[in-house]
């Protein structure tokens, strides 16, 4: 049978029905209902078509679509019956039907039934895309049902297969499963060999992954069980105790870490790592927020090993812990002791600066200012000078002493090194410039404040540009400030007609930030549109025409799996099949890549969309006007996958689903199987301790950490956790984002120091540079999601 492939221009790709109008299908209304998540109506239409007895119902695979819609609507019984009918009919989509049947069986706890369906896939559709994941799931299923010999057989058969190019399977995890199966099957020698290999071959030894933790647990079991660490033969070496302890500590398994540290201390009281073990036990208690116990171990390290490197670290950590247990004088004494004992240490500045933080927490701001002045004298010309001056400016802002705040910020702006993201408590020129504008606004120097805000470029990923724009909108609506805004707008209107390109561009940008008048905004957008079209990268980046993929055939309906899924509008599965089919040179063209990205977006594979679209936008100006970004680019840059689950869980917990998406985009880039080196899992990147707590709140008694790879579970937990944080920080999404990254206790301290609920005042107080950057990114994501979608995740 002759087939040929063509690519047709897709003129209105952003229209949900555009692709459908190009394809030979009579079910446009059904697909429209499905895409709009009107499942009840779609089911009714499909049932009517089924009752009509038309042959096209099965030949066009509407029976599979009906099962998919029933599953999405929560009717698992109807879905299973529909999928089974597809399998019985020997459909081309039978492998996909079996995949869904296996997933439903697993979700209901029926692992035996899941295994039957998976075996059918492997036996009857071995070359399908579905078969690859089915084999992996079969291995895990066999292990979960205690069929360890079968697990070993499956994994060994996978290892014997030739490696395919582009294979993404995490072989370390597969090997860990194999080792665990050997262990459970009583093959201890084989298990030990694999566990030892995994612990010796960590990709990044400084960040041991949770596979290394699994290997450490397996070796501990083989060596006598965790409760007997260091007490049974063979006795572990000092280095091995330390290695396993470090693996546990990094993965936040503080209980097992402490057992190894304690075994090291008991077995090697005079060892070269004993002082470090004592100190690390204190760090483990800090990880559990048990600062009282942590202090005992820090003080022990200081007393018993005064000349060790661990004692020096313990002194700093003891000072911090005293601050956390409400003993500020003891904390300051320890920091002063560190300063006296280690006057040339690289962490000397942190001791000085931490004293200032403790004084601020105690409300002793006058003494804190005096200490800031002393730090500037000691570290003149170095980064700590800038950090102390930034701290001083924030103290004045907290006091609403706007003139002194502005003066400090003005001096700070002249320094060459502000610390930036690399230094705790550091800042950036953008942040300083914004705070200067904020101080001028509060001094009622409105023309100067407006000029300062306008000098901060705004764009889709510019946190302080966005904040500046919000302040400008507030000034435009302020009775006293509005005349100043109007006067500046009048000047800018004249600038739109300037012969100078830069003047026209700056005037247009500023008008968009200062006024909502439709005619003025339209004129400004026209000016910017002309400037953008003149950019060298414009045609390459924004002038791309998406393509629609069609396979024409002498058969009716089309025969490939990709075609069938496309014609049903099931882009989640169609995109993967289509990608596998496209092995021709044209697949390398930007147009075809764009088309695949569009299909991936519609199919919910948002992680693949970002990989394509973000490099394009790195070539374009950071202040690109939001109103000129093509809608389909916006929806690719900020996709909204998992809409059903988000709308099911987020509103119920009082959380905006767009904020969940903003955090998800930053945490995992929408990869459901994402895992950090610290074993944070899934779309929302939960660590084990937080996930266990949320599972308890949600009543999930049989929760396993790997359940976080299941998107509905990740979204449920994320919605619950964000709801908990909003109870602590009502109507403060910036504070909630910071807490999500650094913990609510830290955010409480930063919020108290700011003496305000305004993000303009408390975000600069965030001490951890990583957390501050996280807030910038999450909140700009949130801004864009609010710009693009309504609360039901429908494009505006």
N, C-alpha and C positions, 0 to 999 in steps of 0.2 A: 504494500500500500504506500503510495507516494505522499510524503509530507514535506512541507517547507515552512521555514520560520520567517516572519517579517517583523519589523519594528515600525510602528506608526507614530507620528507626532501626537502628543496628548495635549490638547489646547487648554482645557479647563481642568487641570489635574486636581485642583483644590476642591472642586465640586464633588461631593460624595458619590454622585451618580455618573461622573464623567466617564470612568472606565466602562461602566455598565453599558452606556449608550454606544460604545464602540464594539461591544462584544455581541455575538449572535445568541441572545438569550431572551426568553420571554418572562423571566422571573424578576424583572427590575424592581417591582414594588416590594416583593418579598425581601430582596437584598437590602432595599432602603430601610425597611422596618428593622431588619437585623442590625444594620449599621447604626441605627438610631436607638438600639437597645429596647425596641418595642416588641418584646418577646411574645407576649400573649397574642398580639395581633398577627405576628409572623406565624406562630403555631396554627392559628385559625386559618390563615391563608393556605398554609401547607396541607393542613388536614382536608380542606376543600378540594385542593388539587389531587390529593391522594384518593378521596372518595369518588372523584370524577372518573377514575379508572384509566386515566390516560397513561399510555405506555411511557411517556416522557418523564413521569414521576421517578421511576427507577433508572431509566436510561440516562437521565440528566442528573442523577445522584441526589435528588431532592430528599430521598429517604435518609441519606447521611446528614444533610443539612437539618432536617427535622430533629434528628437525634442530638445534633450539636446545640440547636436552639433550646431543646428541652433541658439539656444539661446546664446551659447558661441560665435558664430560668429556675433551676433548683429542683426539677422533677427528675430525680435520678432513676426512678423505676421506668418511666417512659423512655428515658435516654438509653438505658441498658437494653430494653426491648427493641428500640430502633437500631442500635448498633448491631445487635445480634442478627436482625433481619438483613442488614447490609452484608454481614459475614456470610450468612446462609445463601445470599443471592450471588455469591462469588463476584462481588463488585471489585472494580479496580481500586476502590478506597477501603477494601477490607482490612488492610494492615493498619490503617488509621483508626478504623472502628475498633479493632482489637486493642490498639494502644489506649483508647479512651475507656474501654471496658476494663482493662488492667488497672488504670488509674482510679476508676470508681471503686473497684474491688479493694484496692489498697486503702483508699480513704475510709472505707467501712470496716477495715481491719481483717478482711478475708484474704489472707496471704496465699492460701492454697488456690483460691480461684484466680488470684492475680497471676500465679505461676502458670496455670493452665493457659491463660490468654497469652502470656509472654512466650511460652513455648510454641504456641500456634504461629506467632509472628516469625520466630526464628526458623521454624520448620518450613512454612509455606511462603514466606516473603523474605528470604535471606538477603536479597540484594536491595531491599528498600531502605530508605533513610531511617525509618522507624526501627529497623532491626538492630542498628548499632546501639541505640540507647536501651533496647530491650535486653540485650545480652548483659549489659552492665547492671540493669535492674534485676535480672535473674540471679546474678551472683549475690547481690545484696539480699534478695528474697530468700535464697537458700541459707544464707548465714542467719537471717532473722528467724527462720523456721528450724534452726539447728541442724540443717543438712550440710554439715561442714565438709564432708568428702565431695559433695556436689559443688560446693563453693570452690574448693581447690581445683576440681576438674575444669570448671568454667573459666576461672582466672588463668589457669595454665594454658588453656586452649587460646585465650586472648593473647597471652604473651608469645605464643608460638606463631601467631599470624604475622605476616609482613606488615610493617608499619606504613600506614597511608600518609601521604604528604598532607600537611595541614592538620594532623591529628591533634586534638586539643584535650583529650582525656588526661586527667591528672594521674599519671602512673604511680606516683607516691601513694596516693590514696588507695589505689587498687592493690599495691603491694602490702599496704597496711592491713587491708581486708584479708589478703592471702595469709599473712602472718597470723592474724587473729584466728582464722579458720584452722590453721595448723595447730595452734595452741589449744583450741577447743577440741580438736580431734586427737589430742595427746601426742602430737608429733613435735616435741619440745625442741629438738635439735634444729629442725627446719625453721620453726618459729623464731628461735634465738638468732639464727643466721640472718633472717630478713629484718628483724627488729634492729639488730646491730648495724646492718647496712643503712637503714633509714636514719638512725641516729648519727651515723658517721658521715652521711651525705646530705646534710641540710643545705638547701640552696643558699640561704643567707645565715651563717652561724650566729650573727648578732641578733637575728630575729627568727628564732626557731619556730617553725610552723606547728600546727596542732597535730600533724602527722608525726612529728618528732615527739610530741607529748604522748600520743598513742603508743609509740615505740618504747618510750620510757616506762609507761605503765605496764606494757607487756614484759619488759625486762625485769621490772620490780616484782611482778608476779612470779616470774621464773626464778628469781633470786630469793623467794620466800614470802612474798606478800608485803604490801606497804606497811602493815602494822609491825613488821619485823625488820624494817630497814636497818642495815648495819649490824644486825644481831645474829644473822645466819650465814653459814658458809655458802658460796665463797664470799669472803669479806670484800666489799668494794674498795677500790683505791680512793684516796682523798680527791684526786682529780675527777673520778667518775661520779662520786657523790656531788661534787660541785657542778659538774656538767648537767646531771639530771635535775638538780635543784634549779639551776638557771633556766632550763627548759620549762619546768613547771611554773616558775615565777613569772616568766615572760607571758605565759598563757593564762595567767591569773589563777592558777591552781595553787593557792597559797598554802593549803593544808599539806599537800604532798611535798611542796618546796621546803616547808619548815621541817618535815620529817627527815629529809636528806641533810639539811643544814645541821639539825640536831645530831644526826648520826655521825656526821663529819666531826663535830665538836667532841662527841663522846669517844670516837675511835681514834682521833688524832688531836689530842688536847694541845700539843705543841706544834701542830702542822703549820705550813706556810699559808694556808688558806683559812685557818681557824678564826682569825679576827674578822675576815670578810664574811664568814658564815654567821657570826654573831650579829654583825651589822645588817646582813640581808634578812635575818629573822625579823629585825625591827622594821625593815622595809616591807616585809610581808604583812605585818600587822597594820602598817600604814595603808597598804592596798585594801585591807578589810575595814578601814576607817576606825581602827582600834588604836587610838593614839596613846592611851594610857599604857597599854602593854608594849607598844612600840618604844616608849620612853625607857622602859626597864632595860631593853636590849641595847639601845643607843648608849645609855649611861654605862652599861657593862662594857661595851666596846671601848669607851673613853677611859674607863678606870683600869681594865685589865690589859689593854693593848695600846697604851698612850702614844707610842712612837710609830704606830702602823698607819698606812694610808686609810684604812677603814675607820680609825679613830677620828681622823680629820673630817671624813664624810659624816660620821656619826654626830660630830659636834654641830655641824650645820643642820642636820636632820632633827637633832634633839631640840635645837632652837625653834625650828618650824613646828614641831609637835607641841612644845610648850605653848606656843601661840594658839594652837588649835584646841587645847584643853583649858583655855582661859587663864593662863599664867603668863601675862605679858612681861612682867619684870624678869622672870626666869629666862624667858625667850631672849630678851635684850641682853641679859648677862652672858648667855651662851654666844650670841653673835659678837659681842664685845670681846669675849675670850678668843674667838676665832680670829678676829682682827688683830689682836695683840700677838697671838701665837704664830699666825701665818701672814705676815705683812706683805709678802710678795706673791701670794697665791693667786691663780687665775680667777678664782671665784670670790676674791676679796670684795669686789663691787657689789655682789649679791648680798653679802652680809650687811654692808652699809644700807643698801636699798631696802632690804627686808625689814630692817629696824624702822624705817620710815613707814612701811606698810602696817606694821604692828601699832605704831603710834597713831596712825590714821584710824585703824580699827577701834582704838580706845578713845577716839575723839580728841586726841592731844595734837591738834593741827598746828598750833604755834610751835611746839617742839619739833614737829615733823618738818615745818618750813625751815627751822634753824638747821636741822640735819641736812636738808637738801642743799642749803647754802654751803655747808661744810663739804659735802660730796663734790660739789662743783669745784671747790678750791683744790681738793685732793686729786681729782681726775681731770684737771683742766686740759682741754684739747683731745680728750678721749671720749668714747661712746657713753660711759656712765654720766658724764657732764650733761649730755642731751637727755638721758633717761631721767635724771634728777630734775632738770628744768621742766620736762614734760609733766612729771609728778607735781611739781610746784604749780604749774598752770592748772592742773585738774583740781588741786586743792582750792585755788581761787574760784574756779567755776563752781565747785560744790558750795562755796560760801556765797556765790553770786556776787563776787567782787570782780565785776567785769573789766574794769580798767586795769587792775593788776594782772588779771588773766590775759588780757590782750597784750600787755607789756611783756609778760613771760613768753607768750607764743611768738611775739615779734623777735625776741632775742633768740628763741629756739630755732626760728626759721633761718637764721643766719649761720647756724652751725653746719659743718660739712657732712656729718654722719649722725643721723637721727636714730640709728639702731635698726629700724625697719622690722621685717618679719623674722630676722635672725636672732633678735635679742628680746628676752622677756621684759615687758614694760616699754619697749621701743615704740617708735611712731614713724610716720611717713610725711612727706611734704603735703600730700593730699589731705591727710587728717588734720595737720596743723593749719592749712589754709582754710579748711572748713570751719574749724573751731575759731579762727580769727574772724571769719564772717559771722559766726554765731555770737561772738562777744560784741562785735560792732552792732549787730541787730539789737542785742539787749541794752546797748548803750544808746539806742535810738539814733544811731548814725546811719540812716537808711540808705542814702546813695552809696556810701562806702561799703555797706553790707551787701547791697545788690551787686555791686561791681565784683566783690570778693566771691560771691556765690557763682556769678556768671563765668568767672575765670576757671571754675572747676568743670571740666568737660563732663557731659552726661551721655550715657550710652547704656546698652542693655546689661553690661556687667560692671558698671561703675557705681559702687555703693555710695561714695560721698557725692558723686555727681547727682545721683538720685535724691539723696538727702538735701542737697543744695536746691534742687528743683522743687522739692516739697516746701522748703522754707520760702522760696520765691513765690510759690502759689499762695502761701499764707500771707505774705506781705502784700500781694496784689489784692487780697480781700480784707486787709486791715485798714480801718478808717483813716488812721494817721499816716501809714506808709503808702497807701494807694496813690496819692498824688505824685510821689516820687517815682513810683513804678510807671505811671502814665507818661511822665515827662521823658523817662528813659526810652519807653516804647516809641514815642514820637521821633526821637533821634534815630532809633534803629530802623524805623520805616523808611526814612530817607536813605539809610545805608543799603537797603535792598536794591536801590538803583545805582549804586556806586559802580564806577568802572573797575575798581580794585576787587579782584576775585576774593581775597581774604576778607575784606570788609563785607562783601555781600554774604559770604558764608557765615561769618560770625554774627552778623545781624539777623540772619534767618534762624540760626540756632537759638539765639537769645529770645527772639519773638516767640518761638514755640514754647519756651519755658516761662514766659511772663504773661501771656494772654490766652484766653479761650475764645477770642473773637474769630468766628469761622472764616471770614474773608481774609483777615491778616494771616491766619494759620495756613490757609490754602496758598496764598501768595508766597509765604516763606517756604512751604514744601515744594512749590514749583521751582523756586530758586535753587534749593538744595538738590532737587531731582536733576536739574540741568548740570549742576556741579558733579554729581555722582556719575552721571552718564559719561562724563569726560574722564573719569578715572581709568587708568590703563587696565586695571583688573576687573572693570565692570562687566564687560561681555563674558569674560572667562568665568566669573563667579556668579553673576546674577542673570546673565543672558542665556542660561542653559535651558533648552527645551526638554522636558521629560518625554519619555517614549512609552507607548503602550505596547505590551507584548501580546502577540496573538500567534497561535499555530493554526494554520488552515490545513484542512485535511479532506480527503475524499470521503472520510467517514462522517457520520452524524450521530451523536455529538463527537467533539474532539476526543482523542484517545489518551493523551498523556495524563499522568496524575496531576501535574502542574496546571494543565488546562482546565481539568475538571474542577479543581479547587478554586482556580481563579474565577471561573464562571459562576461558582456558588458564592463568591465574595468572601471566601474563607482564607484571607490573606496571611493569617498566622502560619498556616501550613503550606500555603501556595508559594510564599516567598522563598522558603527553604528548598522546596522542590524545584522552583524555577532557577534558583542559584545553582543547584546541582546540574541542571540541564544545560545551562549557558557555559559552554566550554569553547566557544568560538572566539576568534580575535576581537570581535566587536565588544566582547564583555569588558574590554579594557578602556572603552571610550567613556568620556565623562557623562555623556547623555545616558548611556546604559547604566552606569553606576548610579546616576541620579534616579533613574527609574527604579532600580532595585531598592535604593534607600526609601523611595516613596512607598513601594510595596511593603517593605519592612515596617515602616511607620504604621501603615494601615493594619498590619498584622500584629502590632503590639511588640515587635522586636526593637524596642527603642534603643537598646545598646548598640545595635548595628547602625542605626540612623545617625547617632552622634559621631560614630567613627567616620562617617562620610561627610557630614555637614560642617563639623567644627573646623577642620582644616581650611575649608573655603572661607569661613568668616574671620579666620586669623589674618587673612590678606587684606581685609577691609578696615576702614577707620573705626577706632573704638567708639567715636561719638556719632556713629551712623544713626540717623533719626529713626525712631521706632515706627513712625508712620509711613516710612518708605520701605521697610523690610517686607518683601513679598510674603503673603499669608502662608504659602506652603513652606517657605523657609522658616517662618516663625514656628510653625507646628512641628518642623523637624528639629529645630534647635531646642524646643521645649515640648517634647512629645508627652502625651497623656495616656500611657499604657495602663492596663489593669483597672480600667474605669469602673467596671462592675464591682470589683472588690473595694475600691476606694469609696464608692458611693454607698456601699453596704455598711462599712465600718466607721469611716471618718465622721460623717454627720451624726451618727448615733452617739459618738463620744464627744460631740460638740467641737469637732476639729474641722477646719477648712481642708478639704481634700487637696487643694492646690498647695497648701503648705507641706502636706505629706509628700507630694510630688517634688517640691523644691528640695526637701531633705533627701529624698530617694535619689534624685539626680546627682546630688553632691556625694552621697555616701557610697553608692554602688554603680552609678551610671546605668541604672536599670538592669543590671545583670542579676538575675534571681539566684544564681549559684556563686555569687561573689563571696570571697573569703579573704580576710586580711591575714597578715602574718601573726597577728595576735588572736586569731581565731574568731574575729567578728564575722557573723554570717548573714547572708541573704541581702535582700533589697534594702533593708533598713540598718544593716550592719550592727546587730546586737551582740554584745559580749555575753558570755555564759551567765554571769551573776545577775545582770539586768534581765536577761531573758527568763531565767528561773523565777525571779520575783514577779514579772509580768504574767508568767504562766500561772502562778499561784493566784494572782488577782483575777485572772480569766477563768479559773477553775479547770485548767488543763492538767489533769492528774497524770496522764501518761505522756507528758511532753518530753520530747528528745530534742537536743540542740539542733540536729539536722533537720528538724521540722521547719526551721527558719528559712530553709531553701524553698519552701512551699510558699509562693507569693501571697495567697490569702492569709496564711498564718503570720507572715512578716508584716503585712498591712494591718491586720488586727492588732498585733502587738505594738506596732508603731503608733496606731491611733490611740490605744490605751495609754501608752507612755506619754505621748504628747498631751493627752487630756490631764494626766497627773501633773505634768509640768505647768500647764496653764492654771491649775488650781493654786500653784505656788506663785506664779507670775501672771495674773489675769491681764488679758488684752496686751501682752507684751511679747510679740513673736520674736523680737530680737533676743530677748532674755531667754526665751524658751530654746531658741536655736543654740545659744551659748551653753545652756545647761545640758542639752542633748550631747554636746561635744565634751564638756569639761565637768559636768556634774552640778547639781543644784546648790550644793554647799558653797562652791567657789563663786557661783553667780550671785548668791545672796550677799557675800562679802563685797563683791564689786558694786552691786546695786546700792548697798549701804554707804559705801565710800562716795558714790556720786550724789547722794542726797536728793535723788530725783527719779521719776519714772519715765523721763524722756530718753529715748535711745541716743539722741544727740549728746546726752551727758553721761549715760552709763556705758555705752559701747566703748568709748575711749578708755574706760577704767579696766577693761578686760586685760588681765596681765599676760596671759599666755598668747603669744603671737599666733600660734596655730589656731587657737580658738577664735581669735579676732578675725583672722582670714576666713575661717569657716563661716562666721556670721555674715561677713561681706558676701560670700558666695551664695549661701542659702537665701539671704534676704533679697539679693538681686534676682535669683531664680524665682522667688515668690512674687516679686514685683512683675516679672514677665508672665508668669502663669496667671496672675490677676488681669494683666493686660490682654491676654490672648483668649482666656476661657472664662465662662461664668461659673457659678458655684456647682453646677451640675456637669461641669467639664465639657460643655458645648462651646465650640469656637464662637467668639463674639462676631 
